[in-house]
Amino acid sequence: MKKTTLTFLVALALAACTQQATLEPVDYVNPNIGTISHLLVPTYPTVHLPNSMMRVYPNRENYTTNHIQGLPLIVTGHRGGSSFFLSPFQGDVAKAPDVISMSYDNEVTTPYSYNVDLDEMDMQVAYAPSHQSAVYEFTVNNPTQPLTLLLGTRNGDLQTDGKSVSGYEELGRDTRVYIYLEPEQQPASIDLKGENEGRKTFNLAFPAGTKEVRVRYGVSYISAEQAQKNMQREVAGADVKTVAAKGRDIWNKTLGKVQVTGGTDDEKQIFYTSLYRTYERMVCVSEDGQYWGYDKQVHSDEGTPYLVDDWIWDTYRAVHPLRLVLEPTLEGNIINSFIRMAEQQTPNWMPTFPGIAGNSNTMNCNHAVASVLDAWTKGVQTFDLAKAYQYSKAAITEKTLAPWSGKPAGVLDAFFKKHGYFPALAVGETETVPEVHDWEHRQPVAVTLGTVYDEWCLGNIATILKNQEDADYFLQRSGDYKTIYNAETGFFHPKDSFGNFIEPFDYRFPTGIGARDSYDENTGYEYRWDVQHNIADLIQMMGGKSRFVAELEDMFSTPIGMNRYTFYATYPDHSGNVGQFSMGNEPALHIPYLYNYAGEAWRTQKRVRSLLKQWFRNDLMGIPGDEDGGGMTSFVVFSMMGFYPVTPGLPMYVIGSPVFQDITLNLENGKTFLVKCQNYDPENKYIQSAKLNGKEWTKSWFTHEDLMNGGTLELVMGRQPNKAWGADEKDLPPSFKMN
């Protein structure tokens, strides 16, 4: 029986009412995909405009939660809670708690609107956001009792002038989010309900008989006055229907940058929902040409919008590369934002997890350098490369490489510089290094592999800048993954400071929660392939193409080896398992494409299609791990289009197997790139032959220049593999540098 969702049924009804012949891209977005998590954190059905700072989702644990805890006003960071709270109440407000737990029904979420019925309140709520403001409407079914809107802050201050409420909530690090909220109807009164240690609540009271209340509000990171300006600029006089219609148009224009034909409705929902998720971050926080900087000052953006909120450990792999295809101007603005962040913080290090209130030294490595190199080599050169290099180099050489630490380089970093690997604790050794996080540990293999990739990026930027000394130094160091390669086992193996591999050792079950004594969130099987910048060398290290392919197949075939309760208690991020492979964590995303490098592109075509079918579905558990704001769904977008950026920093894409018959990319430069499948059938996943702009194409990859120049990649598909396509040495994807 074919699956449907409430969102899709609403979209169908909308299309019918407006006499549209076909659904538009935004109609295929189902924000509830993945809202029940497999293990850790679910996705959230976020209502927002693309890359805009106004983001909300229901205040609840996940989709199955029976109650919502007030209505959201703004989410200031990805996966964060709502700042401020808004709760409608009917009856004697003196008996109401500050935040009311409300059961709900008939919830409909789209990217541009939110509608829900509140059971006990017997009312309907409608909502629509603009970029820095929004509108709520409350429709009361039985208006025999007074209606009160409770507006509060958990850690801040609010005030009223009798017509509106304004104030702020503290975010920490001397950063505040401000609000200005104004009902369209004059309240009978606005009274202070309560105040206690930063928690402050106002009652906006409306008399019995009130059938509808419309509320408009603006938010700001600069001031309450700016929040009011943002509201007046964007939603003055507007109702929910008008704001939602504008938002719908914006989303259609954005999602319409990729047009697909063929495929099932479910596949289109998965695709466009995944594309929508990649626009949740980063968010533009320029307000009338100004922004709140990391030095806690208001700055002019000088005509270049300022964006924040990124987890680069996740997003450098596919989200940033996807923007370089669909939104190159935006990606240039983001790199400029990174540079501004580095300039405004002390020390001047490139950020790793830049949030609203400042940078967080979360996870490991310093992959902003990869996005810098990737942007420059793909033609986005609207930033100061020398400054980007200076701050990236400093982050990698002056800051400790110890995960989750912002401390200066210490003894472990000196060891890494001298010996080429980050040392593990020896058997029986106690941790004494102050830079090492108590919970996150050293993660020595993950740090080594990630940092030598970062050094490869530094070396390439130094080459562009004609700094030959640095180029030679960092490119030579980028081969230091060999220092921890165990030739006897064919795995990257933690090594202590005495030069000894840690023994005994099981690559399936490394010690530490999330394998953090050696790796990070994944086992040795996942990190075995984490040499993104030199796959060709990895193939040689493993004994050649046949052995390389055999070991890839072994990873997908080897069971996890223990009961799942025990396994996931230790490795909760290692979800979406196919054998030892984890589809639910970002270091795995490039792995299915590695068969191309060994001349067996047909295996990539098979594997990518099966992973998409198994783990990315149009249902509430349709995402296999922490989605991380586009970190994983960008893999889905690329893979369903039929190609993937295995090596950010090399301007090329490895070909997989398109899901749709035709994929048209409407590029920012006015050109179009078409991926066209001849002999299309959903089961025809294997490439028989190919043409690029009418010429025979036997390479299992193409360049970014090929894409941005526009043209057609024509693939003849079949049910059985053509094992000869892409198999010749001359047709293999490049490693380390472009062919």
C-alpha positions in Angstrom: 0.0 0.0 0.0 1.4 3.3 -1.0 2.5 5.6 1.9 1.1 9.1 2.2 1.5 11.8 4.8 -0.7 14.6 6.1 1.7 17.2 4.6 1.5 15.5 1.2 -2.4 15.3 1.4 -2.5 19.0 2.2 -0.2 19.7 -0.7 -2.5 17.7 -3.0 -5.5 19.6 -1.8 -3.8 22.9 -2.3 -2.7 21.9 -5.8 -6.3 20.9 -6.6 -7.8 24.1 -5.2 -5.4 26.3 -7.2 -5.9 24.2 -10.3 -2.2 23.5 -10.6 -1.4 20.7 -13.1 1.5 19.5 -11.1 2.8 20.0 -7.6 5.5 22.6 -7.0 8.8 21.7 -5.3 7.8 23.0 -1.9 4.7 20.8 -1.9 6.9 17.8 -1.8 8.6 18.8 1.5 7.6 16.7 4.5 9.3 18.3 7.5 8.3 15.3 9.7 10.7 12.9 8.0 13.1 11.7 10.7 11.2 13.3 13.6 11.5 10.1 15.5 15.2 9.3 16.0 16.7 5.8 15.7 18.9 6.4 18.7 20.0 10.0 19.5 18.5 13.2 18.3 15.6 13.5 15.9 15.3 16.0 13.1 13.0 18.9 13.8 10.2 20.1 11.6 11.7 23.6 11.3 9.6 26.4 10.0 11.8 29.1 8.4 12.8 30.8 5.2 16.1 29.7 3.6 19.1 30.6 5.7 17.1 33.0 7.7 17.5 33.7 11.4 13.8 33.3 12.3 13.4 29.5 12.9 10.8 27.7 15.0 9.6 24.2 15.7 7.2 22.8 18.2 8.4 22.9 21.8 8.4 19.1 22.5 10.8 16.2 22.7 9.9 14.6 19.4 7.0 13.8 17.1 5.4 11.3 19.5 5.3 13.7 22.5 1.7 14.2 23.7 2.0 17.8 24.7 3.7 21.0 23.5 5.2 23.3 26.1 4.1 26.6 24.8 4.5 28.0 21.3 8.0 28.8 19.9 9.2 32.3 19.2 12.8 31.8 17.9 15.4 29.0 17.9 18.8 30.7 18.2 20.9 27.6 17.4 20.5 24.4 15.5 18.8 21.8 17.7 18.4 24.4 20.4 15.4 25.2 22.4 13.1 28.2 21.8 14.1 31.5 23.4 11.1 33.2 25.1 7.8 31.4 25.4 4.2 32.1 24.4 1.2 30.3 25.8 -2.5 31.0 25.2 -4.9 30.4 28.0 -8.7 30.7 28.5 -10.2 31.3 31.9 -8.9 32.5 35.2 -5.2 33.3 34.4 -4.3 33.4 38.0 -4.6 29.7 38.0 -2.4 29.2 35.0 1.3 28.2 35.2 3.8 30.3 33.4 4.3 27.8 30.6 1.2 25.7 29.8 1.5 22.1 28.7 -1.0 21.7 25.9 -2.3 18.6 24.1 -2.8 19.2 20.4 -4.2 17.9 17.2 -4.4 18.4 13.4 -0.9 19.7 13.3 0.3 20.7 9.8 3.9 21.9 9.2 5.3 23.2 6.0 8.6 25.1 5.6 6.7 28.4 5.5 3.8 27.8 8.0 2.6 26.0 11.1 -1.0 25.2 12.1 -2.2 23.3 15.1 -5.4 22.9 17.2 -5.0 23.2 21.0 -7.4 20.8 22.6 -8.0 22.2 26.1 -7.9 25.8 24.8 -10.4 24.9 22.1 -8.6 27.1 19.6 -6.7 27.0 16.3 -3.2 28.5 16.0 -1.7 29.6 12.7 1.8 30.8 12.2 4.0 32.1 9.4 7.6 33.5 9.5 9.4 36.1 7.6 13.2 36.5 7.8 13.4 38.3 11.1 9.8 38.5 12.2 6.6 36.4 12.2 2.9 36.4 12.7 0.7 34.3 15.0 -3.1 34.1 14.8 -5.3 32.6 17.5 -8.9 31.6 16.6 -11.1 30.8 19.5 -14.0 28.4 19.0 -15.8 29.1 22.3 -15.0 32.7 23.3 -17.1 32.8 26.5 -14.1 33.2 28.8 -11.3 35.8 28.7 -8.3 35.0 26.5 -4.8 35.6 27.8 -1.5 35.3 26.1 1.3 34.6 28.5 4.7 35.9 27.1 7.8 35.2 29.1 11.6 34.9 29.2 13.5 32.3 31.1 16.6 34.3 31.6 16.3 37.9 30.8 14.0 40.9 31.1 10.7 42.1 29.5 8.9 45.4 29.7 5.7 46.9 28.3 4.4 50.2 27.2 0.7 49.0 27.4 0.5 48.2 23.7 3.5 45.9 23.2 6.1 43.8 25.1 9.8 44.0 24.4 12.9 42.7 26.0 15.6 40.1 25.8 16.8 36.7 26.8 20.4 35.9 27.7 22.3 33.5 25.4 25.6 33.7 27.3 29.0 35.1 26.2 27.5 38.6 26.5 25.0 37.9 23.7 21.3 38.5 23.9 18.4 37.8 21.6 15.8 40.6 21.7 12.1 40.5 20.9 9.4 43.1 20.2 5.8 41.7 20.2 2.7 43.7 19.4 -0.9 42.4 19.2 -3.0 43.9 16.4 -6.0 44.2 18.8 -5.4 46.4 21.8 -5.3 44.2 24.9 -7.6 45.0 27.8 -4.4 45.0 29.9 -0.8 43.9 29.9 0.2 42.9 33.4 3.3 41.5 35.0 2.4 37.9 36.0 5.5 37.0 37.8 9.3 37.6 38.1 11.8 35.3 39.7 15.6 35.2 39.1 15.5 36.3 35.4 12.2 34.5 34.7 9.6 37.2 33.8 6.1 36.7 32.4 3.5 39.2 31.2 -0.2 38.5 30.7 -1.7 40.1 27.6 -5.4 40.0 28.5 -8.3 40.0 26.1 -12.0 40.1 27.2 -14.6 37.4 26.9 -16.1 37.3 23.4 -12.7 37.7 21.7 -12.8 35.4 18.7 -9.5 36.1 17.1 -6.2 37.7 18.1 -3.3 38.4 15.7 0.2 39.0 17.0 3.2 40.2 15.1 6.7 40.2 16.5 10.3 40.8 15.4 13.6 39.4 16.8 17.1 40.8 16.8 20.5 40.2 18.1 21.2 43.9 18.3 18.4 45.6 20.3 14.7 45.5 21.1 14.4 48.7 18.9 16.0 46.8 16.0 13.5 43.9 16.6 10.7 46.4 16.2 12.2 47.8 13.0 12.6 44.2 11.7 8.9 43.6 12.4 7.7 46.8 10.8 9.9 46.3 7.7 8.7 42.7 7.1 5.2 42.1 8.4 3.6 45.4 9.2 -0.2 45.0 8.5 0.2 41.4 7.2 -1.7 38.4 8.2 -0.6 34.8 8.4 -2.0 34.0 4.9 0.0 36.8 3.3 3.2 36.0 5.0 2.9 32.3 4.3 2.2 33.0 0.6 5.4 35.1 0.4 7.3 32.3 2.2 5.9 29.7 -0.1 7.1 31.7 -3.1 10.6 32.1 -1.7 10.8 28.4 -1.0 9.6 27.4 -4.5 12.2 29.7 -6.0 14.9 28.2 -3.8 14.0 24.5 -4.2 13.2 25.1 -7.9 16.9 25.5 -8.5 16.7 21.7 -8.9 13.9 20.3 -11.1 13.4 16.6 -11.3 11.2 14.4 -13.4 10.5 10.7 -13.1 10.7 8.8 -9.9 7.9 8.2 -7.4 6.2 10.8 -5.2 8.0 9.3 -2.2 11.3 9.8 -3.9 10.5 13.4 -4.7 9.4 14.0 -1.1 12.7 12.6 0.2 14.7 14.7 -2.3 13.0 18.0 -1.7 12.8 17.5 2.0 16.5 16.8 2.1 17.2 19.9 0.0 15.0 22.0 2.3 17.0 20.8 5.3 20.3 22.0 3.8 18.9 25.5 4.0 18.3 25.5 7.7 21.9 26.7 8.3 23.9 28.9 8.2 21.6 31.8 9.1 21.9 35.4 8.0 22.0 37.8 11.0 22.6 41.0 9.2 19.9 43.4 10.3 19.5 46.6 8.1 23.2 46.2 7.2 24.4 45.6 10.8 25.3 42.5 12.9 26.4 41.5 16.4 30.0 40.3 16.1 32.1 37.9 18.1 33.9 40.9 19.7 30.4 41.8 21.2 30.2 44.9 19.1 27.7 46.0 16.4 29.3 46.1 13.0 28.4 47.2 9.5 28.3 44.3 7.2 29.6 46.6 4.4 27.2 45.1 1.9 28.3 41.5 2.5 25.7 39.6 4.7 27.0 38.0 7.9 26.0 34.4 8.7 26.4 32.2 11.7 25.5 28.7 13.1 27.5 26.0 11.5 29.0 22.6 12.6 31.9 22.4 10.2 33.0 18.9 11.2 29.7 17.8 9.6 29.0 20.3 7.0 32.3 20.7 5.1 31.8 17.3 3.5 28.6 18.0 1.5 26.6 21.0 2.7 29.3 23.6 1.8 30.0 21.8 -1.6 26.2 21.8 -2.4 26.1 25.6 -1.8 29.0 26.0 -4.2 26.8 24.4 -6.9 23.4 26.1 -6.0 24.3 29.2 -4.0 27.9 30.3 -4.8 27.3 33.9 -3.8 25.9 32.7 -0.4 28.9 30.4 0.1 31.3 33.4 -0.6 29.4 35.4 2.1 29.8 32.5 4.5 33.6 32.3 4.0 33.8 36.0 4.5 31.8 35.5 7.7 34.4 32.9 8.9 37.1 35.5 8.3 35.3 38.2 10.2 34.8 35.7 13.1 38.5 35.0 13.2 39.3 38.7 13.1 36.9 39.5 16.0 38.0 36.8 18.4 41.2 36.3 20.3 43.3 34.4 19.4 42.5 34.9 15.7 41.7 31.3 14.8 39.3 30.2 12.1 36.1 28.9 13.7 35.1 25.3 14.0 31.5 25.4 15.3 30.5 29.1 15.0 27.2 29.8 16.8 25.3 33.0 17.5 27.2 33.8 20.7 30.6 32.7 19.5 32.7 29.8 18.4 32.6 26.5 20.1 35.7 24.3 19.8 33.5 21.2 19.4 34.5 17.9 17.8 37.9 17.5 16.3 40.1 19.1 13.5 39.7 22.5 11.9 37.8 21.9 8.6 36.9 25.5 7.8 40.1 25.4 5.7 38.5 22.7 3.5 35.6 25.0 2.7 38.0 27.9 2.0 40.0 25.8 -0.5 36.9 24.2 -2.0 35.3 27.6 -2.6 38.5 29.1 -4.2 39.2 26.1 -6.5 35.5 26.2 -7.6 35.7 29.8 -8.6 34.2 31.5 -5.6 37.0 34.1 -5.0 35.0 36.9 -3.3 37.1 36.8 -0.1 40.6 37.5 1.0 42.4 34.2 0.6 45.6 35.4 2.3 43.6 36.2 5.5 41.7 33.0 5.3 45.0 31.1 5.1 46.5 33.1 8.0 43.6 32.3 10.3 43.2 28.7 9.1 47.0 28.0 9.6 46.8 29.5 13.0 43.9 27.3 14.0 45.8 24.2 12.9 49.2 25.0 14.2 48.7 27.3 17.2 45.6 25.8 18.8 45.7 22.3 20.4 44.5 19.5 18.2 43.0 17.9 21.3 39.2 17.5 20.6 36.7 19.9 22.2 39.5 22.3 23.4 40.3 25.9 22.6 43.6 25.9 24.5 46.9 26.7 22.9 49.0 23.9 21.4 50.7 21.8 24.1 52.9 18.7 24.4 50.7 16.5 22.3 50.8 19.0 19.5 54.6 19.2 19.7 54.6 15.4 19.4 52.3 15.5 16.4 54.5 18.1 14.7 57.6 16.0 15.2 56.3 12.5 14.6 53.4 13.1 12.3 50.7 11.4 14.4 48.6 12.3 17.5 49.6 9.8 20.2 47.2 7.5 22.0 47.6 6.6 25.6 49.8 3.6 26.1 48.3 0.6 27.7 48.0 1.3 31.4 48.9 5.0 31.0 46.9 7.6 32.8 45.9 10.9 31.2 47.8 13.9 32.5 47.7 16.3 29.6 45.5 19.3 30.6 44.3 20.0 27.0 42.5 16.6 26.8 38.8 16.7 27.5 37.6 14.3 30.3 34.8 12.9 28.2 36.0 13.3 24.6 39.5 11.8 25.2 42.3 12.1 22.6 40.6 10.5 19.6 44.1 10.0 18.1 43.3 8.3 14.8 40.5 10.7 14.0 42.6 13.7 14.9 45.6 12.4 12.8 43.5 11.6 9.7 41.5 14.8 9.9 44.5 17.1 10.5 46.6 15.7 7.6 43.7 16.4 5.4 43.5 19.9 6.8 47.3 20.2 6.1 46.7 19.1 2.5 44.2 22.0 2.2 46.8 24.4 3.7 49.4 23.2 1.3 47.2 23.8 -1.7 46.2 27.3 -0.5 49.9 28.1 0.1 50.6 26.9 -3.5 47.9 29.3 -4.8 49.4 32.1 -2.7 52.9 31.2 -4.1 54.2 30.5 -0.6 56.3 27.6 -1.7 58.0 27.0 1.7 54.6 26.4 3.4 53.2 24.5 0.4 56.1 22.0 0.4 55.9 21.7 4.2 52.1 21.1 4.5 51.8 18.9 1.4 54.6 16.7 2.7 52.9 16.4 6.0 49.5 15.6 4.4 50.9 12.1 3.8 51.4 11.4 7.5 48.4 9.1 7.6 51.0 6.5 6.8 52.4 6.9 10.3 49.5 5.1 11.9 48.7 2.6 9.1 49.1 -1.0 10.2 50.3 -2.8 7.1 49.6 -6.2 8.7 45.9 -5.5 9.3 45.2 -2.8 6.7 43.6 -0.5 9.2 44.5 2.8 10.7 45.6 1.9 14.2 46.2 4.0 17.3 49.9 4.3 18.2 51.3 5.4 21.6 54.1 7.9 22.1 56.7 5.2 22.2 55.8 4.3 18.6 53.9 1.1 19.5 50.5 0.1 18.1 48.0 -0.3 20.9 47.6 -4.1 21.6 45.4 -6.0 22.0 43.0 -4.1 19.7 39.7 -4.9 18.0 38.7 -2.5 15.1 35.1 -3.5 15.6 35.0 -2.6 19.3 37.5 0.2 20.1 37.4 1.3 23.8 35.7 4.3 25.1 32.2 5.6 24.6 31.9 6.4 20.9 35.3 4.8 20.4 36.9 8.1 21.6 40.0 6.4 23.0 41.0 5.9 19.4 38.5 7.3 16.9 35.4 9.4 17.2 31.7 8.3 17.1 32.7 5.5 14.7 34.8 2.3 14.8 38.0 1.4 13.0 36.1 0.2 10.0 34.7 3.6 9.3 38.0 5.5 9.7 39.8 3.0 7.5 38.7 5.1 4.5 39.2 8.6 5.9 42.0 9.7 3.5 39.7 11.9 1.4 42.6 13.7 -0.3 44.6 10.7 -1.5 42.4 7.7 -2.2 44.8 6.4 -4.9 47.6 6.2 -2.3 45.2 4.4 0.1 44.5 1.8 -2.6 48.2 1.2 -3.0 48.8 0.9 0.7 46.0 -1.7 0.9 47.6 -3.8 -1.8 45.9 -2.6 -5.0 42.5 -2.3 -6.5 41.3 -5.8 -6.0 42.2 -5.9 -2.3 40.7 -2.4 -1.9 37.4 -3.5 -3.3 37.5 -6.7 -1.3 38.0 -4.8 1.9 35.1 -2.4 1.1 32.9 -5.4 0.5 34.1 -7.0 3.7 33.1 -3.9 5.7 29.5 -4.1 4.3 29.4 -7.8 4.9 30.9 -8.2 8.4 28.2 -8.2 11.1 28.5 -5.8 14.0 29.5 -8.8 16.2 27.6 -8.3 19.4 24.0 -7.8 20.5 22.7 -4.4 19.5 21.8 -3.3 23.0 25.5 -3.5 24.0 26.8 -2.2 20.7 24.7 0.9 20.7 25.2 1.6 24.4 28.9 2.1 23.5 28.6 3.4 19.9 25.2 5.3 19.7 26.3 7.4 16.7 27.2 4.3 14.7 23.7 3.8 13.4 22.2 3.0 10.0 24.4 -0.2 9.9 25.1 -2.3 6.9 27.6 -4.6 8.3 30.3 -2.5 9.9 29.3 0.5 7.8 27.3 3.3 9.4 25.0 5.3 7.2 24.0 7.4 10.2 27.2 9.3 10.7 29.0 11.8 8.4 32.5 10.2 8.1 30.8 7.5 6.1 29.3 9.7 3.4 32.1 9.4 0.9 32.7 5.7 1.4 30.1 4.3 -1.1 31.8 6.3 -3.9 35.2 4.8 -3.4 34.7 1.9 -5.7 35.0 4.3 -8.6 38.7 4.9 -7.6 39.3 1.2 -8.0 37.7 0.9 -11.5 34.5 -0.7 -10.3 32.0 2.1 -10.6 29.1 -0.3 -10.9 29.6 -1.2 -7.3 29.2 2.4 -6.3 26.0 2.6 -8.4 24.6 -0.5 -6.6 25.7 0.5 -3.1 24.4 4.1 -3.3 21.0 3.1 -4.6 20.7 0.4 -1.9 21.7 2.8 0.9 19.2 5.4 -0.2 16.4 2.8 -0.4 17.3 1.2 3.0 17.9 4.3 5.1 16.3 7.4 3.7 12.6 7.0 3.5 9.4 9.1 3.5 8.4 8.3 7.1 8.9 9.4 10.7 12.1 7.4 11.1 13.4 8.0 7.6 16.8 9.4 8.6 19.3 6.9 10.1 21.2 9.2 12.4 21.7 12.7 13.7 20.9 14.8 10.6 22.9 17.8 11.9 21.2 20.5 9.8 22.0 19.3 6.3 25.1 17.3 7.3 23.5 14.1 6.2 20.7 15.1 3.9 23.2 16.9 1.6 24.5 13.4 0.9 20.9 12.5 -0.2 20.6 15.5 -2.4 23.9 14.8 -4.2 23.3 11.1 -4.4 19.8 11.3 -5.8 21.1 13.7 -8.4 23.8 11.1 -9.3 27.1 12.6 -8.2 29.1 13.4 -5.0 32.0 15.6 -3.9 34.3 13.0 -2.3 37.2 15.4 -1.8 36.3 19.0 -0.9 39.2 21.0 -2.3 39.4 19.1 -5.6 36.9 20.7 -8.0 35.3 17.5 -9.3 32.5 15.1 -8.6 32.4 11.3 -8.6 29.4 9.8 -10.5 26.9 7.5 -8.8 23.5 6.5 -10.0 20.7 9.1 -10.4 17.3 8.3 -8.9 15.3 10.5 -11.4 14.9 10.4 -15.1 16.0 14.0 -15.5 17.6 16.4 -13.1 18.0 20.0 -14.1 20.2 22.3 -12.1 19.3 26.0 -12.7 22.6 27.6 -11.9 23.2 31.1 -10.4 25.1 32.1 -13.5 22.0 31.6 -15.7 23.2 28.3 -17.2 21.6 24.9 -16.7 23.2 21.5 -16.1 21.1 18.5 -17.0 21.6 14.9 -15.8 19.5 12.8 -18.2 18.9 9.1 -18.0 18.1 7.2 -21.2 16.3 3.9 -20.9 15.0 5.1 -17.5 13.3 2.7 -15.1 13.4 2.9 -11.3 15.2 -0.5 -11.3 17.8 0.5 -14.0 20.5 1.7 -11.6 23.6 0.7 -13.7 25.3 3.0 -16.2 25.8 1.3 -19.5 27.4 4.3 -21.3 27.6 8.0 -21.0 28.0 11.3 -23.0 28.9 14.7 -21.7 27.7 17.4 -24.0 27.3 14.9 -26.8 30.7 13.4 -26.5 31.4 9.8 -25.3 32.2 9.9 -21.6 34.0 7.0 -20.0 35.3 8.8 -16.9 33.5 8.0 -13.6 33.8 11.7 -12.6 33.5 15.2 -14.1 34.7 18.6 -13.1 33.1 21.5 -11.3 33.9 23.6 -14.4 31.9 21.0 -16.6 28.9 21.6 -14.3 29.1 25.3 -14.0 29.6 25.8 -17.8 26.2 24.2 -18.2 25.5 21.2 -20.5 24.1 17.7 -20.4 25.4 14.5 -18.8 23.6 11.8 -20.6 23.6 8.3 -19.0 22.2 5.2 -20.6 20.9 3.0 -17.8 20.3 -0.7 -17.5 19.2 -3.4 -15.0 22.6 -5.3 -15.2 26.0 -3.6 -14.7 28.4 -2.7 -17.4 31.5 -3.5 -15.4 33.8 -2.0 -18.1 32.4 1.5 -17.8 34.8 3.7 -15.8 37.2 0.8 -15.3 40.3 2.0 -17.3 43.1 3.7 -15.4 42.5 6.9 -17.4 38.9 7.1 -16.3 39.4 6.9 -12.5 38.7 10.0 -10.3 41.7 12.1 -9.4 43.4 12.0 -6.0 45.7 14.5 -4.3 45.6 16.8 -7.4 43.5 17.2 -10.5 44.6 15.0 -13.5 
